[in-house]
């Protein structure tokens, strides 16, 4: 007598992206290059390394080379990046064409890609590690006056409340919490695809 095999759901193995979809990565690559050209002309190359700007390059690499982890990290960072860009850049200086492409266009591509590759529960940790890496890189290679990714000093307007060490600990904690929450919400929209698999009897 044969007993029926029990089945359970488990995450589906990674499904490669189609070549046509991967070519979508050319868009964030163009967005990044447009921003890079703009800042190079102004003599402010360090601004290219803001997480939103470099996120377009990361997204382009992830799409073109079919790397889901890179796609997820870039897309997750472009989500809060839109609000931060609007508040700290658009509100003060107005819309700029290349910046709008990088933030609005980049996010649109990122969300479309995220819907394909889905969200892994470790994505928040990968995004957090990327943040720490980029912040330290900016500390060593960008001018302190630009304060890219808050890598040199307390953000303007908060100087009297914290020294940089306290400010770094606070912002790092808040970033970790925000990334965890964003990934949690994204996982509700785009959870890993499930497939049936036989369980031991």
N, C-alpha and C positions, 0 to 999 in steps of 0.2 A: 504494500500500500504506500502510495506516495503522498506525503504531506505537502500542501501548497506552500510555496515560498513566501515568506513575509517580505514586504517591500517597505522602504522608507525613502524620504526625500533627502537628497544631498545636493550640494552645489554642482551645477553642470560644469564639465571641463571647459576650459577656455575655447571659444569659437573664434577663429581668426577673422579679422575684418576683411571685407572685400577690397580689392585694389581700387575700385572707384570711390569707395568711402574713404580710404586712406588718403586719397588725393585731396580730400577736404583740408588736410594739414597744410596745403599751400597757402590757404587764407591766413591763418594765424602767423605763418612765416612772413607773409607780406606785411601784416600789421606790425610785427616786430621790427622788420627792416625799415618801415616808414618812420616809426618812433625813433629808431636808432639814428637814422639819417637826420631827423629833426634835431635831436640833442647833440649830435656830433657837430652840426653846423653852428650851434650855439656855444660850443665849447663846454658842454655839461654832460659828457659821456657817462658819468656815474649814474645819472638818472635812468639809464637803460636797465640798470640792475634792480629797480623796484620790482617787487614780487609780481605785480600785475603785468609789467612790461616783459620781464624775463619769462613769465608764465606763458605768454604767447609762443615763445621759442620752445619751451618745454612741451607745450601742447602740440606744436608742429612736429617735433621729433617723435613724440609718442604716437601720433597718427601715422606719419609717414613710415615709421619703422615698426608699427603694430605693437606698441608697448603699453598695455593697459595701466600699469602702475603710474607711468608718467602722465598719461591722459587724466587719470583720476586726481592726481596731485595738482596738476595745472588747473583743472576745472574747479576743484574745491577752493583754490585760492582766488580764482576769478570771481567767485560769488560774493564774498565780502569786499573784494576789491572794487566792485562797482559802486557800492555805497560810500566807501572811503574816498574814491576818486571824485565822486560827485560833491562830497562835503568839503574836502580839502583842496580840490583843484577847480572844479566847475563853479562852485559857489563863490570862490574868490576871484578867479580869472576868466571865467566863461568857458564855452566849448572850444576845443581845438580839434581840427579834423583828424589828425593822426592819433591823438589820444582817445578820441571817441571810437575810432576803429579798433584800437587795442582793447578798450574796456567793454564796449557794447558788442562789437563784432566778435571779439575773443570769447566773451561769455556765451554768446549764441552758439558758436561752434563747439565750445566746451560742453555745454548742456546737451547738444545733439550727440556728441561723442560719448558722454557719460550715460546716456540712455542706451547706447549700444554695448558698452563694456561693463555697465552696471557698477555698483558700489561695493567694495570689499570692506569688511568691518575694521580692517587695519589701516584703512585709507587715512584716517585722522592722524595716526602715528607717522605714516610716511610723509604727510603734509607738514607735520610739526618738525620732523627731522630736516626737511627741505628748508623750512623757515630758519632754523638754527644755523644751518650750513650757509645759507645766503647772507644772513645777518653778519656772521663772522667774516665771510669773504668781503663783504662791503666795508667792514671795519678796517681791513688791511689795505684795500685797493681803491677806496673812494675818498674824496676830500671830506673832512669833517664838516665843512660848511654846508654840504648837501644833506648830511645826516640821512643817507639812504637806508631805508628799512630800520630807522631809529638805531643805527649801529654805532653812533658816536656820543650822543648826548640826549638829555631829557628833551622831550618834545616842547616846542615853543609854547609858552603860557603856563607850563607846569614846573618851571625851574625852581620856584620858591617852595615847592611842596616835597620834592624828593631829590636825593642825589642820584647819580646815574645808576648805581648798583641797586638801590631800592626800586627805581623806575623800571630797570631791566627785569627784576624778579616779578614785579606786578604785571607788566605787559606780557611777559613770557607765560605766566599763569593764565592770564585772560585769553591769550592766543590759543593755548592748549584747550581751554574750556570751549572757546568759540569753534575751533575745528572739530572737536568731538560732537558738539551740538549740530553743526552743519552736516557732518557725515551721517549722524543719526537721522536727520530729516531727509537727506538724500537717499538713504537706504530704504526709507518708507516708499519713496517714489520709484527707485530703481534698485530693488534688492537683487542679489545674485539669482540667476535663473536656476530653477530646481529641476532635477531629473529623478526618475524612479530607479532605485537600485535594489537588488535582492539583499536581504539581510540574512545572517546565519540563522538556521533553524535549530 
